[in-house]
């Protein structure tokens, strides 16, 4: 079929998660889990056969960026401590094991004292 989105990372992830939830619904005999898995599989098939390729690619990019950020933060957790500025919401990265430090937000200039 031409001009279809096809199988991308988000589609595969949703499909595999739905299969796992389906197996759990069989184990725990839960109709709620069954319907959740059913909706996930239908959504995955909808994405796969969608003709609106631009929208599906945009969704996939957002999905990949979100998980890339989570992976990056997880890998940095031993080396850096990440604080959120209470003024503007900016994330500030500070090296660990420095004791009490005064952190200045590069965006709004608000200062805060934190332990690393």
C-alpha positions in Angstrom: 0.0 0.0 0.0 1.4 3.3 -1.1 1.4 6.5 0.9 1.0 4.8 4.3 3.0 5.5 7.4 4.2 2.0 8.0 5.9 0.6 11.0 7.9 3.1 13.0 9.4 3.1 16.6 6.2 4.5 18.3 4.0 2.0 16.5 6.3 -0.9 17.5 6.5 0.3 21.1 2.7 0.6 21.4 2.2 -2.8 19.8 4.6 -4.6 22.0 3.3 -2.9 25.2 -0.2 -3.9 24.1 0.8 -7.5 23.7 2.4 -7.4 27.2 -0.8 -5.9 28.6 -2.8 -8.6 26.8 -0.8 -11.4 28.3 -1.2 -9.8 31.8 -5.0 -9.6 31.2 -5.0 -13.3 30.5 -2.9 -14.0 33.6 -5.0 -11.8 35.9 -8.3 -12.3 34.1 -8.9 -8.6 33.9 -11.3 -7.2 31.4 -9.9 -3.7 31.9 -6.4 -4.8 30.9 -7.9 -6.7 27.9 -9.7 -3.6 26.6 -6.6 -1.5 27.3 -4.5 -3.9 25.2 -7.2 -4.0 22.5 -7.3 -0.2 22.2 -3.4 -0.1 22.0 -3.4 -2.6 19.2 -6.1 -0.7 17.3 -4.1 2.5 17.8 -1.0 0.8 16.5 -2.8 -0.4 13.4 -4.3 3.0 12.9 -0.8 4.6 12.9 0.5 1.9 10.6 -2.2 2.4 7.9 -2.6 6.2 8.3 -2.2 8.3 5.1 -1.4 11.4 7.1 2.3 10.6 7.1 3.4 14.1 8.2 1.4 14.0 11.4 2.5 10.4 12.2 6.2 11.4 11.6 5.8 14.4 13.9 4.3 12.2 16.6 7.1 9.7 16.2 9.8 12.5 16.5 8.2 13.8 19.7 8.1 10.2 21.0 11.8 9.6 20.1 12.9 13.0 21.6 11.0 12.3 24.9 12.7 8.9 25.3 16.1 10.2 24.2 15.9 12.9 26.9 14.9 10.3 29.5 17.8 8.0 28.5 20.2 11.0 28.7 19.0 11.9 32.1 19.2 8.3 33.3 22.8 8.0 32.1 23.8 11.3 33.8 22.2 10.6 37.2 25.5 9.5 38.8 27.6 12.4 37.6 25.1 15.3 37.8 22.2 16.5 39.9 19.4 18.2 37.9 17.5 21.0 39.6 14.5 22.9 38.4 14.4 26.7 38.7 11.3 27.7 40.7 11.1 31.0 38.8 11.1 29.9 35.1 11.1 26.1 35.2 14.6 25.8 33.5 16.5 22.6 34.2 19.9 23.2 35.7 22.6 20.6 35.8 25.1 20.6 38.7 28.0 18.2 39.3 27.5 15.8 42.2 29.5 15.6 45.4 30.2 19.3 45.8 28.3 19.8 49.0 26.1 22.8 49.4 26.2 25.0 46.3 24.5 28.2 45.3 22.8 27.6 41.9 22.0 30.6 39.7 19.5 30.2 36.9 21.0 31.2 33.6 17.6 32.4 32.3 16.0 34.4 35.1 19.0 34.9 37.4 17.2 33.4 40.5 19.6 32.0 43.1 19.0 28.9 45.3 21.1 26.8 47.6 21.0 23.1 47.1 22.9 20.0 48.2 24.5 17.9 45.5 
